[in-house]
Amino acid sequence: MSPLILTSIKVSFLALGVIFLVLGILIAAIKVMTSLIPYRAPAPVPAKTKPTAAAPAPAASQEDEHIAAIQAVMAHRLSGQQNLQITQISSK
């Protein structure tokens, strides 16, 4: 084989060795840090209780849901205009 190919193979193996060495050092550092500062799970969130005396909300009609969806899309497309008000949809 030519010396150029042998040199390129040596450089490739040297580069792979350096990469694996650095990865090994990173893994060891992470293991040391996790042993020094152990993970603590966050406190559980208390469950919300349903109000018993509250009256059920009236069911929204399908037209109200369509109006709300269109209004949200238009407000988003118009860069968050908050004064957009859609009151009725008519089909032709």
N, C-alpha and C positions, 0 to 999 in steps of 0.2 A: 504494500500500500504506500501511497505517497505520504510524505511528511505533513502535507497540508491537511489531509483527512485525519491522520492520527492526532494532530494538534487540535483540530476542531472537536474530535470525540473527547479528548482530555478536558477541553474547556467546557463542553456540555456536561460531563460528569461532575466537574468542579462546581458549576453553577447549580446543578441539582442538589449536590451535597450542601451547598450554602443555603439553599432554600429550605431543605428539610431541617437543617440545624436551627435556622431562625424560627421555623414553625414549632420545633420542639421546645425552644426557649419560651416562646409565647404560651404554649400549652402549660409548661411548668409554672410560668408567672401567674397565669389565671388560676391554677390549682392552689398556689400559695396564697393569692389574694382571697379566694373563696374560703380558705381555712382561717384566715385572719379576720375576715368580716363575713360571718355566715349570713345567709339569706333569712329574712324574717318575713313571714307571710303577713299581708295587711290584715287589719282587724276586720272581721265580717261585718257587713252592712246590716243593720237591723231591718227586719222585714216590715214593710209598710202595712198598716192595718186599714181595712176598708171601713169607711164610715157607715154605721148601721142606719142612721136616721136620714140620710141623704136620699132625695127623690131621684129616680133614674132620669138621666138626660134624655130629651126627646131624640128620636132617631132622625138622622139627617136624610133628606130625600136624595135621590140619585142626582137630581139637577143641582142641589147644593154642593154635592161632592165634586161634580164636574166644574162648577164655578170656582170652587176652592183650588182645584188642580190647575185650571187655566190661569187663575190669578197668580198662583205661585210661580208658574213657568214664565208668565209675562213680567213679573217683578224681577225675576232672576235675569231674564234677557235684557231688560231695560236698566241694568246696573243697579239693582236694588231699590228702585223707586218704591217708597212706602205709601204714597198717596194714590196708588192705583186701586180703583174700585170697580168691580164688575158686578152688576146687579141682575142681569137677565141675559139668557142665551136664547136666540130664536133661530130656528132652522127653516130654510126656504127650499 
